[in-house]
Amino acid sequence: MTPTPGINTMFADDARGSTERTHVARAWLMVVAVVSCSILGGGIAGASPSAVVRLEANGLGVVSFGASTSSATKSITGVLGAPTGNPSAGCTGEYSQTAWHDLIAQFKNGNFAGYRYLAGGSSGLSPTTTSIRGAKVPRLATTTGITLGDTLAEVRRAYPRLDKSGSDTWRTSGGIVFAFFDEGDAIPTSPIYEIKNDVCPGAL
């Protein structure tokens, strides 16, 4: 007796269907395993949030004051890319500086000692309306969100404990200094042209 073609086709379809169901089940198991790792292990393969350079009282977020020059430079470069220059510190002694556009890190005796974030980079030590309004690279801020161009009034709201340290400079309790652009003493609407911390010379 000749086998019925329809029966053979039915068995072949069942076999294919079983194989496909097995593949789908394995795929779902893999998805569940990945999601479980993300939830229980803090992310796949120990992934962590991206590092951020931030203007802080004790450093720049990714590196703290006191770190070696090489370690600090490597940490900042890992986030901002290659340095763009080495402007003179203008101080006597073992000082050096490395710039990432408008951010300048200062080193003393081989260690990270301070920073200045300056509209226009090192040339911004003599601020102008153009440098204040120009694009800032990189775009950085303090932990409270204060950045270049913000006003004295905004800084006072972000830092209730603020001491006047010069005609156009105000200092937080943590040591961050804000320099404001104005003809005379800073007024509430004066914009920030520099944010610095523990740099030499302090008057600049």
Secondary structure as GFF3:
##gff-version 3
##sequence-region A 1 204
A	DSSP	alpha_helix	5	41	.	.	.	ID=ss1
A	DSSP	three_ten_helix	44	46	.	.	.	ID=ss2
A	DSSP	alpha_helix	69	80	.	.	.	ID=ss3
A	DSSP	beta_strand	95	100	.	.	.	ID=ss4
A	DSSP	beta_strand	103	108	.	.	.	ID=ss5
A	DSSP	beta_strand	111	118	.	.	.	ID=ss6
A	DSSP	three_ten_helix	121	125	.	.	.	ID=ss7
A	DSSP	alpha_helix	129	133	.	.	.	ID=ss8
A	DSSP	alpha_helix	152	158	.	.	.	ID=ss9
A	DSSP	beta_strand	162	164	.	.	.	ID=ss10
A	DSSP	beta_strand	169	172	.	.	.	ID=ss11
A	DSSP	beta_strand	177	180	.	.	.	ID=ss12
A	DSSP	beta_strand	192	197	.	.	.	ID=ss13
###
